[in-house]
Amino acid sequence: MAFDFDINHRYPSVRYPWITTVAYTSEVTDETAHGACLNLVARVHMMHDIAVIKMMREGKCVFNSSVSETGEGSAETYSRQRPLIPR
């Protein structure tokens, strides 16, 4: 199985695509927010995170499998096609 990867990349999903299924970061501009504005920012941030998690849980995965045989033995491959397909 061939992967596109960069061993020096700072994101684990690019550095180790065969290991890291999901690497997700969500950020908001809340450094100067306070009071009602901070409450709104926090609620929207949480809604965003929940929506992304729901998409990952409900998304469609396409799997590829193959078996190859040689004179020395056989190899079976089962992999998930990327990216995740939203429903």
N, CA, C and O atoms as a Maestro MAE file, in Angstrom:
{
 s_m_m2io_version
 :::
 2.0.0
}

f_m_ct {
 s_m_title
 :::
 protein
 m_atom[348] {
  # First column is atom index #
  i_m_mmod_type
  r_m_x_coord
  r_m_y_coord
  r_m_z_coord
  i_m_residue_number
  s_m_chain_name
  s_m_pdb_residue_name
  s_m_pdb_atom_name
  i_m_atomic_number
  :::
  1 25 0.845 -1.159 0.000 1 A "MET " " N  " 7
  2 3 0.000 0.000 0.000 1 A "MET " " CA " 6
  3 2 0.899 1.233 0.000 1 A "MET " " C  " 6
  4 15 1.868 1.298 0.756 1 A "MET " " O  " 8
  5 25 0.581 2.202 -0.841 2 A "ALA " " N  " 7
  6 3 1.396 3.412 -0.950 2 A "ALA " " CA " 6
  7 2 0.691 4.579 -0.275 2 A "ALA " " C  " 6
  8 15 -0.517 4.757 -0.432 2 A "ALA " " O  " 8
  9 25 1.445 5.372 0.476 3 A "PHE " " N  " 7
  10 3 0.921 6.552 1.150 3 A "PHE " " CA " 6
  11 2 1.725 7.761 0.722 3 A "PHE " " C  " 6
  12 15 2.935 7.680 0.511 3 A "PHE " " O  " 8
  13 25 1.030 8.889 0.595 4 A "ASP " " N  " 7
  14 3 1.725 10.156 0.421 4 A "ASP " " CA " 6
  15 2 1.982 10.699 1.814 4 A "ASP " " C  " 6
  16 15 1.039 10.959 2.562 4 A "ASP " " O  " 8
  17 25 3.244 10.873 2.171 5 A "PHE " " N  " 7
  18 3 3.547 11.366 3.503 5 A "PHE " " CA " 6
  19 2 4.825 12.196 3.466 5 A "PHE " " C  " 6
  20 15 5.616 12.121 2.527 5 A "PHE " " O  " 8
  21 25 4.996 12.982 4.515 6 A "ASP " " N  " 7
  22 3 6.178 13.817 4.683 6 A "ASP " " CA " 6
  23 2 6.628 13.649 6.122 6 A "ASP " " C  " 6
  24 15 5.994 14.179 7.034 6 A "ASP " " O  " 8
  25 25 7.702 12.925 6.336 7 A "ILE " " N  " 7
  26 3 8.166 12.596 7.681 7 A "ILE " " CA " 6
  27 2 8.540 13.833 8.492 7 A "ILE " " C  " 6
  28 15 8.627 13.765 9.718 7 A "ILE " " O  " 8
  29 25 8.762 14.968 7.817 8 A "ASN " " N  " 7
  30 3 9.120 16.203 8.522 8 A "ASN " " CA " 6
  31 2 7.940 17.146 8.714 8 A "ASN " " C  " 6
  32 15 8.106 18.233 9.269 8 A "ASN " " O  " 8
  33 25 6.762 16.754 8.268 9 A "HIS " " N  " 7
  34 3 5.595 17.633 8.377 9 A "HIS " " CA " 6
  35 2 5.164 17.765 9.835 9 A "HIS " " C  " 6
  36 15 5.329 16.826 10.614 9 A "HIS " " O  " 8
  37 25 4.613 18.920 10.212 10 A "ARG " " N  " 7
  38 3 4.224 19.129 11.610 10 A "ARG " " CA " 6
  39 2 2.897 18.476 11.978 10 A "ARG " " C  " 6
  40 15 2.626 18.263 13.159 10 A "ARG " " O  " 8
  41 25 2.057 18.151 10.980 11 A "TYR " " N  " 7
  42 3 0.779 17.504 11.272 11 A "TYR " " CA " 6
  43 2 0.945 15.987 11.268 11 A "TYR " " C  " 6
  44 15 1.451 15.427 10.295 11 A "TYR " " O  " 8
  45 25 0.528 15.314 12.340 12 A "PRO " " N  " 7
  46 3 0.657 13.857 12.407 12 A "PRO " " CA " 6
  47 2 -0.060 13.130 11.276 12 A "PRO " " C  " 6
  48 15 0.407 12.088 10.816 12 A "PRO " " O  " 8
  49 25 -1.191 13.670 10.824 13 A "SER " " N  " 7
  50 3 -1.942 12.985 9.764 13 A "SER " " CA " 6
  51 2 -1.222 13.005 8.431 13 A "SER " " C  " 6
  52 15 -1.477 12.152 7.582 13 A "SER " " O  " 8
  53 25 -0.322 13.967 8.228 14 A "VAL " " N  " 7
  54 3 0.492 14.010 7.009 14 A "VAL " " CA " 6
  55 2 1.773 13.210 7.225 14 A "VAL " " C  " 6
  56 15 2.252 12.534 6.314 14 A "VAL " " O  " 8
  57 25 2.321 13.290 8.430 15 A "ARG " " N  " 7
  58 3 3.558 12.577 8.737 15 A "ARG " " CA " 6
  59 2 3.343 11.067 8.801 15 A "ARG " " C  " 6
  60 15 4.172 10.299 8.312 15 A "ARG " " O  " 8
  61 25 2.234 10.642 9.400 16 A "TYR " " N  " 7
  62 3 1.950 9.212 9.579 16 A "TYR " " CA " 6
  63 2 0.523 8.888 9.128 16 A "TYR " " C  " 6
  64 15 -0.305 8.546 9.972 16 A "TYR " " O  " 8
  65 25 0.201 8.981 7.838 17 A "PRO " " N  " 7
  66 3 -1.183 8.761 7.402 17 A "PRO " " CA " 6
  67 2 -1.676 7.336 7.627 17 A "PRO " " C  " 6
  68 15 -2.886 7.113 7.667 17 A "PRO " " O  " 8
  69 25 -0.803 6.394 7.772 18 A "TRP " " N  " 7
  70 3 -1.211 5.003 7.991 18 A "TRP " " CA " 6
  71 2 -1.561 4.753 9.460 18 A "TRP " " C  " 6
  72 15 -2.099 3.697 9.791 18 A "TRP " " O  " 8
  73 25 -1.265 5.707 10.340 19 A "ILE " " N  " 7
  74 3 -1.562 5.570 11.764 19 A "ILE " " CA " 6
  75 2 -2.657 6.540 12.197 19 A "ILE " " C  " 6
  76 15 -3.596 6.151 12.891 19 A "ILE " " O  " 8
  77 25 -2.539 7.790 11.792 20 A "THR " " N  " 7
  78 3 -3.421 8.850 12.276 20 A "THR " " CA " 6
  79 2 -4.687 8.918 11.437 20 A "THR " " C  " 6
  80 15 -4.642 9.314 10.272 20 A "THR " " O  " 8
  81 25 -5.809 8.538 12.021 21 A "THR " " N  " 7
  82 3 -7.070 8.561 11.317 21 A "THR " " CA " 6
  83 2 -7.626 9.976 11.231 21 A "THR " " C  " 6
  84 15 -8.074 10.414 10.171 21 A "THR " " O  " 8
  85 25 -7.592 10.683 12.351 22 A "VAL " " N  " 7
  86 3 -8.124 12.038 12.391 22 A "VAL " " CA " 6
  87 2 -7.200 12.907 13.227 22 A "VAL " " C  " 6
  88 15 -6.808 12.535 14.333 22 A "VAL " " O  " 8
  89 25 -6.860 14.057 12.690 23 A "ALA " " N  " 7
  90 3 -6.161 15.088 13.446 23 A "ALA " " CA " 6
  91 2 -6.970 16.360 13.243 23 A "ALA " " C  " 6
  92 15 -7.024 16.893 12.134 23 A "ALA " " O  " 8
  93 25 -7.595 16.846 14.299 24 A "TYR " " N  " 7
  94 3 -8.556 17.936 14.175 24 A "TYR " " CA " 6
  95 2 -8.230 19.026 15.185 24 A "TYR " " C  " 6
  96 15 -8.027 18.752 16.368 24 A "TYR " " O  " 8
  97 25 -8.183 20.248 14.713 25 A "THR " " N  " 7
  98 3 -7.987 21.395 15.591 25 A "THR " " CA " 6
  99 2 -9.056 22.411 15.260 25 A "THR " " C  " 6
  100 15 -9.304 22.699 14.089 25 A "THR " " O  " 8
  101 25 -9.689 22.954 16.280 26 A "SER " " N  " 7
  102 3 -10.662 24.009 16.041 26 A "SER " " CA " 6
  103 2 -10.268 25.191 16.910 26 A "SER " " C  " 6
  104 15 -9.958 25.037 18.091 26 A "SER " " O  " 8
  105 25 -10.285 26.357 16.317 27 A "GLU " " N  " 7
  106 3 -9.874 27.560 17.043 27 A "GLU " " CA " 6
  107 2 -10.889 28.670 16.814 27 A "GLU " " C  " 6
  108 15 -11.536 28.735 15.768 27 A "GLU " " O  " 8
  109 25 -11.015 29.533 17.800 28 A "VAL " " N  " 7
  110 3 -11.868 30.714 17.669 28 A "VAL " " CA " 6
  111 2 -11.097 31.926 18.178 28 A "VAL " " C  " 6
  112 15 -10.119 31.797 18.915 28 A "VAL " " O  " 8
  113 25 -11.552 33.092 17.773 29 A "THR " " N  " 7
  114 3 -10.901 34.329 18.214 29 A "THR " " CA " 6
  115 2 -11.552 34.805 19.509 29 A "THR " " C  " 6
  116 15 -12.392 35.705 19.503 29 A "THR " " O  " 8
  117 25 -11.152 34.188 20.612 30 A "ASP " " N  " 7
  118 3 -11.754 34.525 21.900 30 A "ASP " " CA " 6
  119 2 -10.787 35.237 22.848 30 A "ASP " " C  " 6
  120 15 -11.085 35.381 24.033 30 A "ASP " " O  " 8
  121 25 -9.648 35.680 22.348 31 A "GLU " " N  " 7
  122 3 -8.648 36.300 23.212 31 A "GLU " " CA " 6
  123 2 -9.157 37.560 23.903 31 A "GLU " " C  " 6
  124 15 -8.793 37.830 25.047 31 A "GLU " " O  " 8
  125 25 -10.003 38.337 23.210 32 A "THR " " N  " 7
  126 3 -10.486 39.587 23.793 32 A "THR " " CA " 6
  127 2 -11.962 39.536 24.159 32 A "THR " " C  " 6
  128 15 -12.515 40.530 24.631 32 A "THR " " O  " 8
  129 25 -12.604 38.400 23.949 33 A "ALA " " N  " 7
  130 3 -14.029 38.285 24.262 33 A "ALA " " CA " 6
  131 2 -14.240 38.169 25.762 33 A "ALA " " C  " 6
  132 15 -13.436 37.561 26.469 33 A "ALA " " O  " 8
  133 25 -15.333 38.758 26.240 34 A "HIS " " N  " 7
  134 3 -15.697 38.632 27.659 34 A "HIS " " CA " 6
  135 2 -17.213 38.809 27.788 34 A "HIS " " C  " 6
  136 15 -17.874 39.314 26.881 34 A "HIS " " O  " 8
  137 25 -17.733 38.390 28.914 35 A "GLY " " N  " 7
  138 3 -19.161 38.527 29.171 35 A "GLY " " CA " 6
  139 2 -20.018 37.750 28.181 35 A "GLY " " C  " 6
  140 15 -19.737 36.594 27.864 35 A "GLY " " O  " 8
  141 25 -21.074 38.412 27.697 36 A "ALA " " N  " 7
  142 3 -22.026 37.772 26.778 36 A "ALA " " CA " 6
  143 2 -21.349 37.357 25.472 36 A "ALA " " C  " 6
  144 15 -21.690 36.326 24.892 36 A "ALA " " O  " 8
  145 25 -20.392 38.160 25.014 37 A "CYS " " N  " 7
  146 3 -19.683 37.814 23.772 37 A "CYS " " CA " 6
  147 2 -18.877 36.524 23.945 37 A "CYS " " C  " 6
  148 15 -18.870 35.672 23.057 37 A "CYS " " O  " 8
  149 25 -18.202 36.381 25.081 38 A "LEU " " N  " 7
  150 3 -17.436 35.153 25.346 38 A "LEU " " CA " 6
  151 2 -18.375 33.951 25.430 38 A "LEU " " C  " 6
  152 15 -18.047 32.872 24.936 38 A "LEU " " O  " 8
  153 25 -19.534 34.132 26.049 39 A "ASN " " N  " 7
  154 3 -20.512 33.052 26.138 39 A "ASN " " CA " 6
  155 2 -20.960 32.627 24.741 39 A "ASN " " C  " 6
  156 15 -21.053 31.434 24.452 39 A "ASN " " O  " 8
  157 25 -21.238 33.605 23.872 40 A "LEU " " N  " 7
  158 3 -21.638 33.299 22.501 40 A "LEU " " CA " 6
  159 2 -20.527 32.580 21.745 40 A "LEU " " C  " 6
  160 15 -20.784 31.591 21.059 40 A "LEU " " O  " 8
  161 25 -19.293 33.071 21.865 41 A "VAL " " N  " 7
  162 3 -18.149 32.447 21.189 41 A "VAL " " CA " 6
  163 2 -17.980 30.999 21.654 41 A "VAL " " C  " 6
  164 15 -17.746 30.106 20.840 41 A "VAL " " O  " 8
  165 25 -18.099 30.771 22.957 42 A "ALA " " N  " 7
  166 3 -17.941 29.417 23.501 42 A "ALA " " CA " 6
  167 2 -19.033 28.483 22.979 42 A "ALA " " C  " 6
  168 15 -18.755 27.335 22.634 42 A "ALA " " O  " 8
  169 25 -20.276 28.973 22.921 43 A "ARG " " N  " 7
  170 3 -21.380 28.134 22.432 43 A "ARG " " CA " 6
  171 2 -21.213 27.807 20.952 43 A "ARG " " C  " 6
  172 15 -21.439 26.669 20.541 43 A "ARG " " O  " 8
  173 25 -20.822 28.786 20.157 44 A "VAL " " N  " 7
  174 3 -20.621 28.549 18.717 44 A "VAL " " CA " 6
  175 2 -19.461 27.584 18.494 44 A "VAL " " C  " 6
  176 15 -19.535 26.717 17.624 44 A "VAL " " O  " 8
  177 25 -18.387 27.730 19.279 45 A "HIS " " N  " 7
  178 3 -17.237 26.830 19.174 45 A "HIS " " CA " 6
  179 2 -17.678 25.390 19.462 45 A "HIS " " C  " 6
  180 15 -17.310 24.468 18.734 45 A "HIS " " O  " 8
  181 25 -18.458 25.203 20.513 46 A "MET " " N  " 7
  182 3 -18.925 23.867 20.866 46 A "MET " " CA " 6
  183 2 -19.836 23.309 19.773 46 A "MET " " C  " 6
  184 15 -19.731 22.131 19.432 46 A "MET " " O  " 8
  185 25 -20.732 24.138 19.215 47 A "MET " " N  " 7
  186 3 -21.611 23.678 18.137 47 A "MET " " CA " 6
  187 2 -20.792 23.236 16.922 47 A "MET " " C  " 6
  188 15 -21.118 22.240 16.276 47 A "MET " " O  " 8
  189 25 -19.739 23.975 16.621 48 A "HIS " " N  " 7
  190 3 -18.862 23.628 15.500 48 A "HIS " " CA " 6
  191 2 -18.193 22.276 15.744 48 A "HIS " " C  " 6
  192 15 -18.173 21.420 14.860 48 A "HIS " " O  " 8
  193 25 -17.648 22.089 16.940 49 A "ASP " " N  " 7
  194 3 -16.989 20.818 17.266 49 A "ASP " " CA " 6
  195 2 -17.965 19.648 17.195 49 A "ASP " " C  " 6
  196 15 -17.631 18.589 16.665 49 A "ASP " " O  " 8
  197 25 -19.170 19.837 17.729 50 A "ILE " " N  " 7
  198 3 -20.174 18.767 17.702 50 A "ILE " " CA " 6
  199 2 -20.564 18.436 16.263 50 A "ILE " " C  " 6
  200 15 -20.750 17.265 15.932 50 A "ILE " " O  " 8
  201 25 -20.690 19.440 15.409 51 A "ALA " " N  " 7
  202 3 -21.033 19.204 14.007 51 A "ALA " " CA " 6
  203 2 -19.937 18.407 13.298 51 A "ALA " " C  " 6
  204 15 -20.240 17.516 12.503 51 A "ALA " " O  " 8
  205 25 -18.676 18.715 13.575 52 A "VAL " " N  " 7
  206 3 -17.572 17.980 12.943 52 A "VAL " " CA " 6
  207 2 -17.548 16.535 13.434 52 A "VAL " " C  " 6
  208 15 -17.367 15.617 12.634 52 A "VAL " " O  " 8
  209 25 -17.726 16.323 14.726 53 A "ILE " " N  " 7
  210 3 -17.748 14.963 15.272 53 A "ILE " " CA " 6
  211 2 -18.917 14.168 14.676 53 A "ILE " " C  " 6
  212 15 -18.763 12.995 14.337 53 A "ILE " " O  " 8
  213 25 -20.080 14.809 14.549 54 A "LYS " " N  " 7
  214 3 -21.239 14.137 13.954 54 A "LYS " " CA " 6
  215 2 -20.948 13.747 12.502 54 A "LYS " " C  " 6
  216 15 -21.291 12.645 12.072 54 A "LYS " " O  " 8
  217 25 -20.315 14.652 11.749 55 A "MET " " N  " 7
  218 3 -19.984 14.343 10.357 55 A "MET " " CA " 6
  219 2 -19.024 13.149 10.280 55 A "MET " " C  " 6
  220 15 -19.171 12.286 9.415 55 A "MET " " O  " 8
  221 25 -18.045 13.106 11.186 56 A "MET " " N  " 7
  222 3 -17.100 11.981 11.173 56 A "MET " " CA " 6
  223 2 -17.793 10.671 11.544 56 A "MET " " C  " 6
  224 15 -17.486 9.621 10.979 56 A "MET " " O  " 8
  225 25 -18.731 10.734 12.497 57 A "ARG " " N  " 7
  226 3 -19.437 9.516 12.903 57 A "ARG " " CA " 6
  227 2 -20.395 9.020 11.840 57 A "ARG " " C  " 6
  228 15 -20.558 7.812 11.673 57 A "ARG " " O  " 8
  229 25 -21.034 9.933 11.114 58 A "GLU " " N  " 7
  230 3 -22.057 9.551 10.153 58 A "GLU " " CA " 6
  231 2 -21.552 9.484 8.715 58 A "GLU " " C  " 6
  232 15 -22.279 9.068 7.813 58 A "GLU " " O  " 8
  233 25 -20.310 9.892 8.509 59 A "GLY " " N  " 7
  234 3 -19.767 9.895 7.153 59 A "GLY " " CA " 6
  235 2 -19.606 8.501 6.596 59 A "GLY " " C  " 6
  236 15 -19.483 7.525 7.335 59 A "GLY " " O  " 8
  237 25 -19.609 8.428 5.299 60 A "LYS " " N  " 7
  238 3 -19.471 7.146 4.606 60 A "LYS " " CA " 6
  239 2 -17.986 6.846 4.381 60 A "LYS " " C  " 6
  240 15 -17.225 7.703 3.934 60 A "LYS " " O  " 8
  241 25 -17.606 5.641 4.691 61 A "CYS " " N  " 7
  242 3 -16.230 5.197 4.446 61 A "CYS " " CA " 6
  243 2 -16.234 4.202 3.290 61 A "CYS " " C  " 6
  244 15 -17.074 3.303 3.231 61 A "CYS " " O  " 8
  245 25 -15.304 4.371 2.392 62 A "VAL " " N  " 7
  246 3 -15.130 3.433 1.285 62 A "VAL " " CA " 6
  247 2 -13.889 2.608 1.598 62 A "VAL " " C  " 6
  248 15 -12.812 3.158 1.834 62 A "VAL " " O  " 8
  249 25 -14.043 1.296 1.600 63 A "PHE " " N  " 7
  250 3 -12.928 0.409 1.901 63 A "PHE " " CA " 6
  251 2 -12.467 -0.303 0.648 63 A "PHE " " C  " 6
  252 15 -13.274 -0.683 -0.200 63 A "PHE " " O  " 8
  253 25 -11.187 -0.476 0.540 64 A "ASN " " N  " 7
  254 3 -10.585 -1.221 -0.565 64 A "ASN " " CA " 6
  255 2 -9.906 -2.453 0.009 64 A "ASN " " C  " 6
  256 15 -9.217 -2.371 1.027 64 A "ASN " " O  " 8
  257 25 -10.095 -3.574 -0.628 65 A "SER " " N  " 7
  258 3 -9.397 -4.776 -0.181 65 A "SER " " CA " 6
  259 2 -8.845 -5.514 -1.390 65 A "SER " " C  " 6
  260 15 -9.421 -5.490 -2.478 65 A "SER " " O  " 8
  261 25 -7.715 -6.167 -1.168 66 A "SER " " N  " 7
  262 3 -7.111 -6.941 -2.248 66 A "SER " " CA " 6
  263 2 -6.263 -8.054 -1.658 66 A "SER " " C  " 6
  264 15 -5.787 -7.970 -0.526 66 A "SER " " O  " 8
  265 25 -6.092 -9.082 -2.445 67 A "VAL " " N  " 7
  266 3 -5.228 -10.202 -2.070 67 A "VAL " " CA " 6
  267 2 -4.295 -10.449 -3.239 67 A "VAL " " C  " 6
  268 15 -4.730 -10.557 -4.385 67 A "VAL " " O  " 8
  269 25 -3.011 -10.538 -2.938 68 A "SER " " N  " 7
  270 3 -2.050 -10.859 -3.996 68 A "SER " " CA " 6
  271 2 -1.253 -12.092 -3.573 68 A "SER " " C  " 6
  272 15 -0.916 -12.260 -2.401 68 A "SER " " O  " 8
  273 25 -0.966 -12.932 -4.535 69 A "GLU " " N  " 7
  274 3 -0.245 -14.176 -4.271 69 A "GLU " " CA " 6
  275 2 1.029 -14.219 -5.100 69 A "GLU " " C  " 6
  276 15 1.042 -13.846 -6.273 69 A "GLU " " O  " 8
  277 25 2.093 -14.678 -4.469 70 A "THR " " N  " 7
  278 3 3.365 -14.864 -5.163 70 A "THR " " CA " 6
  279 2 3.853 -16.274 -4.862 70 A "THR " " C  " 6
  280 15 3.202 -17.028 -4.138 70 A "THR " " O  " 8
  281 25 4.966 -16.608 -5.407 71 A "GLY " " N  " 7
  282 3 5.541 -17.915 -5.126 71 A "GLY " " CA " 6
  283 2 5.996 -18.051 -3.682 71 A "GLY " " C  " 6
  284 15 6.175 -19.164 -3.188 71 A "GLY " " O  " 8
  285 25 6.185 -16.916 -2.998 72 A "GLU " " N  " 7
  286 3 6.665 -16.937 -1.612 72 A "GLU " " CA " 6
  287 2 5.552 -16.809 -0.583 72 A "GLU " " C  " 6
  288 15 5.802 -16.987 0.609 72 A "GLU " " O  " 8
  289 25 4.348 -16.510 -1.005 73 A "GLY " " N  " 7
  290 3 3.248 -16.364 -0.050 73 A "GLY " " CA " 6
  291 2 2.173 -15.445 -0.597 73 A "GLY " " C  " 6
  292 15 2.080 -15.217 -1.803 73 A "GLY " " O  " 8
  293 25 1.365 -14.922 0.309 74 A "SER " " N  " 7
  294 3 0.287 -14.035 -0.104 74 A "SER " " CA " 6
  295 2 0.226 -12.832 0.832 74 A "SER " " C  " 6
  296 15 0.739 -12.865 1.950 74 A "SER " " O  " 8
  297 25 -0.411 -11.780 0.350 75 A "ALA " " N  " 7
  298 3 -0.586 -10.571 1.146 75 A "ALA " " CA " 6
  299 2 -2.009 -10.070 0.965 75 A "ALA " " C  " 6
  300 15 -2.522 -10.017 -0.153 75 A "ALA " " O  " 8
  301 25 -2.636 -9.707 2.062 76 A "GLU " " N  " 7
  302 3 -3.981 -9.151 2.011 76 A "GLU " " CA " 6
  303 2 -3.932 -7.709 2.495 76 A "GLU " " C  " 6
  304 15 -3.303 -7.409 3.509 76 A "GLU " " O  " 8
  305 25 -4.593 -6.822 1.770 77 A "THR " " N  " 7
  306 3 -4.623 -5.404 2.118 77 A "THR " " CA " 6
  307 2 -6.065 -4.971 2.304 77 A "THR " " C  " 6
  308 15 -6.926 -5.278 1.479 77 A "THR " " O  " 8
  309 25 -6.325 -4.258 3.388 78 A "TYR " " N  " 7
  310 3 -7.649 -3.706 3.672 78 A "TYR " " CA " 6
  311 2 -7.429 -2.274 4.125 78 A "TYR " " C  " 6
  312 15 -6.843 -2.040 5.181 78 A "TYR " " O  " 8
  313 25 -7.894 -1.314 3.336 79 A "SER " " N  " 7
  314 3 -7.635 0.082 3.671 79 A "SER " " CA " 6
  315 2 -8.875 0.939 3.473 79 A "SER " " C  " 6
  316 15 -9.779 0.593 2.713 79 A "SER " " O  " 8
  317 25 -8.894 2.074 4.180 80 A "ARG " " N  " 7
  318 3 -9.988 3.021 4.050 80 A "ARG " " CA " 6
  319 2 -9.571 4.110 3.086 80 A "ARG " " C  " 6
  320 15 -8.522 4.734 3.252 80 A "ARG " " O  " 8
  321 25 -10.388 4.335 2.087 81 A "GLN " " N  " 7
  322 3 -10.118 5.406 1.140 81 A "GLN " " CA " 6
  323 2 -10.334 6.745 1.834 81 A "GLN " " C  " 6
  324 15 -11.273 6.906 2.613 81 A "GLN " " O  " 8
  325 25 -9.476 7.685 1.553 82 A "ARG " " N  " 7
  326 3 -9.631 9.028 2.116 82 A "ARG " " CA " 6
  327 2 -10.001 9.985 1.009 82 A "ARG " " C  " 6
  328 15 -9.612 9.734 -0.132 82 A "ARG " " O  " 8
  329 25 -10.699 11.031 1.246 83 A "PRO " " N  " 7
  330 3 -11.207 11.475 2.549 83 A "PRO " " CA " 6
  331 2 -12.528 10.821 2.877 83 A "PRO " " C  " 6
  332 15 -13.095 10.089 2.065 83 A "PRO " " O  " 8
  333 25 -13.015 11.092 4.082 84 A "LEU " " N  " 7
  334 3 -14.322 10.669 4.516 84 A "LEU " " CA " 6
  335 2 -15.366 11.348 3.639 84 A "LEU " " C  " 6
  336 15 -15.209 12.519 3.294 84 A "LEU " " O  " 8
  337 25 -16.419 10.644 3.275 85 A "ILE " " N  " 7
  338 3 -17.443 11.198 2.399 85 A "ILE " " CA " 6
  339 2 -18.638 11.608 3.276 85 A "ILE " " C  " 6
  340 15 -19.285 10.744 3.867 85 A "ILE " " O  " 8
  341 25 -18.938 12.911 3.368 86 A "PRO " " N  " 7
  342 3 -20.086 13.345 4.180 86 A "PRO " " CA " 6
  343 2 -21.378 12.815 3.586 86 A "PRO " " C  " 6
  344 15 -21.500 12.700 2.366 86 A "PRO " " O  " 8
  345 25 -22.339 12.493 4.433 87 A "ARG " " N  " 7
  346 3 -23.660 12.022 3.957 87 A "ARG " " CA " 6
  347 2 -24.614 13.163 3.877 87 A "ARG " " C  " 6
  348 15 -25.770 12.976 3.500 87 A "ARG " " O  " 8
  :::
 }
 m_bond[347] {
  # First column is bond index #
  i_m_from
  i_m_to
  i_m_order
  :::
  1 1 2 1
  2 2 3 1
  3 3 4 2
  4 3 5 1
  5 5 6 1
  6 6 7 1
  7 7 8 2
  8 7 9 1
  9 9 10 1
  10 10 11 1
  11 11 12 2
  12 11 13 1
  13 13 14 1
  14 14 15 1
  15 15 16 2
  16 15 17 1
  17 17 18 1
  18 18 19 1
  19 19 20 2
  20 19 21 1
  21 21 22 1
  22 22 23 1
  23 23 24 2
  24 23 25 1
  25 25 26 1
  26 26 27 1
  27 27 28 2
  28 27 29 1
  29 29 30 1
  30 30 31 1
  31 31 32 2
  32 31 33 1
  33 33 34 1
  34 34 35 1
  35 35 36 2
  36 35 37 1
  37 37 38 1
  38 38 39 1
  39 39 40 2
  40 39 41 1
  41 41 42 1
  42 42 43 1
  43 43 44 2
  44 43 45 1
  45 45 46 1
  46 46 47 1
  47 47 48 2
  48 47 49 1
  49 49 50 1
  50 50 51 1
  51 51 52 2
  52 51 53 1
  53 53 54 1
  54 54 55 1
  55 55 56 2
  56 55 57 1
  57 57 58 1
  58 58 59 1
  59 59 60 2
  60 59 61 1
  61 61 62 1
  62 62 63 1
  63 63 64 2
  64 63 65 1
  65 65 66 1
  66 66 67 1
  67 67 68 2
  68 67 69 1
  69 69 70 1
  70 70 71 1
  71 71 72 2
  72 71 73 1
  73 73 74 1
  74 74 75 1
  75 75 76 2
  76 75 77 1
  77 77 78 1
  78 78 79 1
  79 79 80 2
  80 79 81 1
  81 81 82 1
  82 82 83 1
  83 83 84 2
  84 83 85 1
  85 85 86 1
  86 86 87 1
  87 87 88 2
  88 87 89 1
  89 89 90 1
  90 90 91 1
  91 91 92 2
  92 91 93 1
  93 93 94 1
  94 94 95 1
  95 95 96 2
  96 95 97 1
  97 97 98 1
  98 98 99 1
  99 99 100 2
  100 99 101 1
  101 101 102 1
  102 102 103 1
  103 103 104 2
  104 103 105 1
  105 105 106 1
  106 106 107 1
  107 107 108 2
  108 107 109 1
  109 109 110 1
  110 110 111 1
  111 111 112 2
  112 111 113 1
  113 113 114 1
  114 114 115 1
  115 115 116 2
  116 115 117 1
  117 117 118 1
  118 118 119 1
  119 119 120 2
  120 119 121 1
  121 121 122 1
  122 122 123 1
  123 123 124 2
  124 123 125 1
  125 125 126 1
  126 126 127 1
  127 127 128 2
  128 127 129 1
  129 129 130 1
  130 130 131 1
  131 131 132 2
  132 131 133 1
  133 133 134 1
  134 134 135 1
  135 135 136 2
  136 135 137 1
  137 137 138 1
  138 138 139 1
  139 139 140 2
  140 139 141 1
  141 141 142 1
  142 142 143 1
  143 143 144 2
  144 143 145 1
  145 145 146 1
  146 146 147 1
  147 147 148 2
  148 147 149 1
  149 149 150 1
  150 150 151 1
  151 151 152 2
  152 151 153 1
  153 153 154 1
  154 154 155 1
  155 155 156 2
  156 155 157 1
  157 157 158 1
  158 158 159 1
  159 159 160 2
  160 159 161 1
  161 161 162 1
  162 162 163 1
  163 163 164 2
  164 163 165 1
  165 165 166 1
  166 166 167 1
  167 167 168 2
  168 167 169 1
  169 169 170 1
  170 170 171 1
  171 171 172 2
  172 171 173 1
  173 173 174 1
  174 174 175 1
  175 175 176 2
  176 175 177 1
  177 177 178 1
  178 178 179 1
  179 179 180 2
  180 179 181 1
  181 181 182 1
  182 182 183 1
  183 183 184 2
  184 183 185 1
  185 185 186 1
  186 186 187 1
  187 187 188 2
  188 187 189 1
  189 189 190 1
  190 190 191 1
  191 191 192 2
  192 191 193 1
  193 193 194 1
  194 194 195 1
  195 195 196 2
  196 195 197 1
  197 197 198 1
  198 198 199 1
  199 199 200 2
  200 199 201 1
  201 201 202 1
  202 202 203 1
  203 203 204 2
  204 203 205 1
  205 205 206 1
  206 206 207 1
  207 207 208 2
  208 207 209 1
  209 209 210 1
  210 210 211 1
  211 211 212 2
  212 211 213 1
  213 213 214 1
  214 214 215 1
  215 215 216 2
  216 215 217 1
  217 217 218 1
  218 218 219 1
  219 219 220 2
  220 219 221 1
  221 221 222 1
  222 222 223 1
  223 223 224 2
  224 223 225 1
  225 225 226 1
  226 226 227 1
  227 227 228 2
  228 227 229 1
  229 229 230 1
  230 230 231 1
  231 231 232 2
  232 231 233 1
  233 233 234 1
  234 234 235 1
  235 235 236 2
  236 235 237 1
  237 237 238 1
  238 238 239 1
  239 239 240 2
  240 239 241 1
  241 241 242 1
  242 242 243 1
  243 243 244 2
  244 243 245 1
  245 245 246 1
  246 246 247 1
  247 247 248 2
  248 247 249 1
  249 249 250 1
  250 250 251 1
  251 251 252 2
  252 251 253 1
  253 253 254 1
  254 254 255 1
  255 255 256 2
  256 255 257 1
  257 257 258 1
  258 258 259 1
  259 259 260 2
  260 259 261 1
  261 261 262 1
  262 262 263 1
  263 263 264 2
  264 263 265 1
  265 265 266 1
  266 266 267 1
  267 267 268 2
  268 267 269 1
  269 269 270 1
  270 270 271 1
  271 271 272 2
  272 271 273 1
  273 273 274 1
  274 274 275 1
  275 275 276 2
  276 275 277 1
  277 277 278 1
  278 278 279 1
  279 279 280 2
  280 279 281 1
  281 281 282 1
  282 282 283 1
  283 283 284 2
  284 283 285 1
  285 285 286 1
  286 286 287 1
  287 287 288 2
  288 287 289 1
  289 289 290 1
  290 290 291 1
  291 291 292 2
  292 291 293 1
  293 293 294 1
  294 294 295 1
  295 295 296 2
  296 295 297 1
  297 297 298 1
  298 298 299 1
  299 299 300 2
  300 299 301 1
  301 301 302 1
  302 302 303 1
  303 303 304 2
  304 303 305 1
  305 305 306 1
  306 306 307 1
  307 307 308 2
  308 307 309 1
  309 309 310 1
  310 310 311 1
  311 311 312 2
  312 311 313 1
  313 313 314 1
  314 314 315 1
  315 315 316 2
  316 315 317 1
  317 317 318 1
  318 318 319 1
  319 319 320 2
  320 319 321 1
  321 321 322 1
  322 322 323 1
  323 323 324 2
  324 323 325 1
  325 325 326 1
  326 326 327 1
  327 327 328 2
  328 327 329 1
  329 329 330 1
  330 330 331 1
  331 331 332 2
  332 331 333 1
  333 333 334 1
  334 334 335 1
  335 335 336 2
  336 335 337 1
  337 337 338 1
  338 338 339 1
  339 339 340 2
  340 339 341 1
  341 341 342 1
  342 342 343 1
  343 343 344 2
  344 343 345 1
  345 345 346 1
  346 346 347 1
  347 347 348 2
  :::
 }
}
